[in-house]
Amino acid sequence: MFKQKIKQEWQEFCVLMKNIPTVVVVLFIMSVFAMNLLANKSINIPLEWLACDCGIIVSWFAFFTMDIVTKHFGPKAANQITILAILINLFFCFLMFLGSIIPGMWGESFVADSESIINNALDNTFGGTWYVVLGSTIAFLVSAIVNNFSNYGIGKLFKKNSDGLGVYIIRTYISTAIGQFVDNLVFALIVSHFFFGWSIIQCLTCAATGMIVELLCEGIFFYPGYLITKKWKNKGVGQEYFNLRTKEIANESTNNGNEQRDR
């Protein structure tokens, strides 16, 4: 039974990958990789209680992508591509780590009397540190699940005109706000608080500030996101996946009914 379930889930995932537009998946994976790399750099802000890292300039795009996938394909599909993106990110982090320990010199390290220091700094940045990779992975996984299910749940609250622009804005903004805050806060508590010396107040303000910045970015692009989901629906994008999901749900209902009768 368990083996059959795994086989069924794998088949569903393969169909999903065939049905989600390739560009969306590629851009999503790239945004996950980029935001984890940029999270290594903190932003200088002349306020002691406020702290941010450069990951905020791209992390909004990951949530933007998850929102359109959740809207069209559902939260399970969005969670599956999130896990795929995390695994690919970890694989490339490993490759970059290997690159960092290979003997050699970075082009930017050729500065008189500072070659060794700069080269080691670049190796550490691109090679990554275990706590940054761990913190960013956990933070993104938790926030993605929160974002995807909250987006789906909010959408279900609207029975009338559920595919309208107003409902899309509401479900996108609320879920993104919650998800972004969770992402920033979990990362700040795991990494920045323990390894960079941030205070709890700085962690909270970083989470809130990052959420606001990312919401402003998504405010610029929410309409294109709405148009993408509308276009997908009109063109029947993902119909093979939807048919498979409908068939699986019907089979599960039949099996559950048979089990109850047997009892």
C-alpha positions in Angstrom: 0.0 0.0 0.0 2.8 2.4 1.0 4.8 1.5 -2.1 1.7 2.1 -4.3 1.2 5.5 -2.6 4.8 6.5 -3.3 4.4 5.5 -6.9 1.2 7.4 -7.2 2.8 10.6 -5.7 5.8 10.3 -8.1 3.5 9.9 -11.1 1.5 13.0 -10.0 4.7 15.0 -9.5 6.0 14.0 -13.0 2.7 15.1 -14.5 2.8 18.4 -12.6 6.3 19.1 -13.9 5.0 18.6 -17.4 2.1 20.9 -16.9 3.7 23.9 -15.1 5.3 26.3 -17.6 9.0 25.7 -17.6 9.9 29.4 -17.3 8.0 29.7 -14.1 9.8 26.7 -12.5 13.2 28.0 -13.6 12.6 31.5 -12.4 11.3 30.2 -9.1 14.4 27.9 -8.5 16.7 30.8 -9.5 15.0 33.2 -7.0 15.4 30.6 -4.2 19.1 30.2 -5.0 19.8 33.9 -5.3 18.0 34.9 -2.1 19.9 32.4 -0.1 23.2 33.7 -1.5 22.3 37.3 -1.0 21.2 36.6 2.6 25.0 36.5 3.4 25.2 40.3 3.0 23.6 42.6 5.6 22.5 46.1 4.7 24.0 49.0 6.6 21.2 51.0 8.2 21.8 53.9 10.5 19.4 52.6 13.1 20.5 50.2 15.8 17.2 48.5 16.2 16.8 47.9 12.5 18.6 45.2 10.5 18.1 43.7 7.0 19.9 41.5 4.6 20.1 41.7 0.8 17.9 38.6 0.4 14.9 40.9 0.5 15.5 42.2 -3.0 14.7 38.8 -4.6 12.8 36.8 -2.0 9.5 38.5 -3.0 9.8 36.9 -6.4 9.8 33.4 -4.9 6.5 34.2 -3.1 5.1 35.8 -6.2 5.7 32.6 -8.1 4.3 30.4 -5.3 1.2 32.5 -5.2 0.4 32.1 -8.9 1.1 28.3 -8.7 -1.1 28.0 -5.6 -3.9 29.9 -7.3 -3.9 27.7 -10.4 -2.6 24.3 -9.3 -3.3 24.3 -5.6 -1.1 24.3 -2.4 0.1 20.7 -2.8 1.6 21.6 -6.2 3.2 24.7 -4.8 4.7 22.8 -1.9 6.1 20.2 -4.3 8.0 22.7 -6.4 9.2 24.3 -3.2 10.8 21.1 -2.1 12.2 20.6 -5.6 13.7 24.1 -5.5 15.2 23.5 -2.0 16.8 20.2 -3.1 18.3 21.9 -6.2 19.5 24.8 -4.1 21.2 22.5 -1.7 22.9 20.6 -4.5 24.3 23.8 -6.1 25.3 25.0 -2.6 27.3 21.8 -2.3 28.9 22.4 -5.8 29.8 26.0 -4.8 31.3 24.7 -1.6 33.5 22.3 -3.6 34.5 25.3 -5.8 35.4 27.3 -2.7 37.8 24.6 -1.4 39.5 24.0 -4.7 42.9 25.8 -4.6 43.0 28.9 -6.7 42.4 32.7 -6.7 39.3 34.7 -7.4 39.7 37.4 -10.0 38.6 40.1 -7.5 41.2 39.1 -4.9 44.2 40.6 -6.8 44.7 43.6 -4.6 48.2 44.4 -3.4 49.0 42.8 0.1 45.3 41.7 0.5 45.1 38.7 -1.9 44.8 36.0 0.8 42.3 37.9 2.9 40.0 38.8 0.0 40.3 35.3 -1.6 39.4 33.6 1.7 36.4 36.0 2.2 35.1 35.2 -1.3 35.6 31.5 -0.7 33.6 31.7 2.5 30.8 33.8 0.9 30.3 31.6 -2.2 31.1 28.4 -0.4 28.6 29.2 2.2 28.5 28.4 5.9 26.5 25.5 7.3 24.3 27.7 9.6 23.3 30.1 6.8 22.4 27.2 4.5 20.5 25.5 7.3 18.7 28.6 8.5 17.7 29.7 5.0 16.5 26.2 4.1 14.4 25.8 7.2 13.0 29.3 7.0 12.0 29.0 3.4 10.4 25.6 3.8 8.3 26.7 6.8 7.3 30.0 5.2 6.4 28.4 1.9 4.1 25.9 3.5 2.5 28.7 5.6 2.2 30.9 2.5 0.7 28.3 0.2 -1.9 26.9 2.6 -2.9 30.4 3.8 -3.3 31.6 0.2 -5.5 28.6 -0.7 -7.5 28.9 2.5 -8.2 32.6 2.1 -9.3 32.0 -1.5 -11.8 29.4 -0.3 -13.5 32.0 1.9 -14.8 33.8 -1.2 -17.7 32.0 -2.9 -18.6 34.8 -5.3 -16.2 36.0 -8.0 -13.4 33.9 -6.5 -11.3 34.3 -9.6 -11.7 38.1 -9.7 -8.8 40.6 -9.3 -10.0 41.8 -5.9 -9.9 38.3 -4.4 -6.6 37.6 -6.0 -5.1 40.7 -4.4 -6.5 39.9 -0.9 -5.4 36.3 -0.9 -2.0 37.2 -2.3 -1.3 40.1 0.0 -2.4 38.4 3.2 -0.6 35.1 2.5 2.6 36.9 1.4 2.6 39.1 4.4 2.3 36.1 6.7 4.8 34.0 4.8 7.4 36.7 4.4 7.2 37.6 8.1 7.7 33.9 9.0 10.5 33.5 6.5 12.4 36.6 7.7 11.8 35.8 11.4 12.8 32.2 11.3 16.0 32.9 9.5 16.8 35.9 11.8 16.2 33.8 14.9 18.3 30.8 13.6 21.1 32.6 12.0 21.3 36.3 12.8 20.5 36.1 16.5 22.9 33.3 17.3 25.7 33.9 14.9 25.6 37.6 14.0 24.6 38.9 17.4 21.3 40.4 16.5 18.9 41.2 19.3 15.3 39.8 19.4 14.1 43.3 18.6 16.3 43.5 15.5 15.0 40.0 14.4 11.4 41.2 14.8 12.0 44.5 13.0 14.0 42.8 10.3 11.1 40.4 9.8 8.5 43.2 9.7 10.7 45.5 7.5 11.5 42.8 5.0 7.8 41.9 4.9 6.9 45.5 4.0 9.6 45.9 1.4 8.6 42.6 -0.3 4.9 43.5 -0.2 5.8 46.8 -2.0 7.6 44.8 -4.6 4.7 42.4 -5.0 2.4 45.4 -5.2 4.1 46.3 -8.5 3.7 42.8 -9.9 0.5 41.5 -8.5 -1.5 42.5 -11.6 0.9 40.6 -14.0 0.5 37.6 -11.6 -3.3 37.8 -11.9 -3.1 38.0 -15.7 -0.9 34.9 -15.7 -3.3 32.9 -13.7 -6.2 34.1 -15.9 -4.3 33.2 -19.1 -3.5 29.8 -17.7 -7.2 29.1 -16.9 -8.4 30.3 -20.3 -5.8 28.1 -22.1 -6.5 25.1 -20.0 -2.9 24.9 -18.6 -2.5 21.9 -16.3 -5.6 20.0 -17.5 -3.7 16.7 -17.5 -2.7 17.3 -13.9 -6.2 18.3 -12.8 -7.7 15.2 -14.4 -5.2 13.0 -12.6 -5.9 14.7 -9.3 -9.7 14.3 -9.8 -9.2 10.6 -10.6 -7.1 10.1 -7.5 -9.5 11.8 -5.2 -12.4 9.7 -6.6 -10.4 6.5 -6.1 -9.5 7.5 -2.5 -13.2 8.2 -1.8 -14.2 4.8 -3.2 -11.5 3.0 -1.2 -12.5 4.8 2.0 -16.1 3.8 1.4 -15.2 0.2 0.8 -13.1 0.1 4.0 -16.0 1.5 6.1 -18.4 -1.1 4.7 -15.9 -3.9 5.5 -15.8 -2.7 9.1 
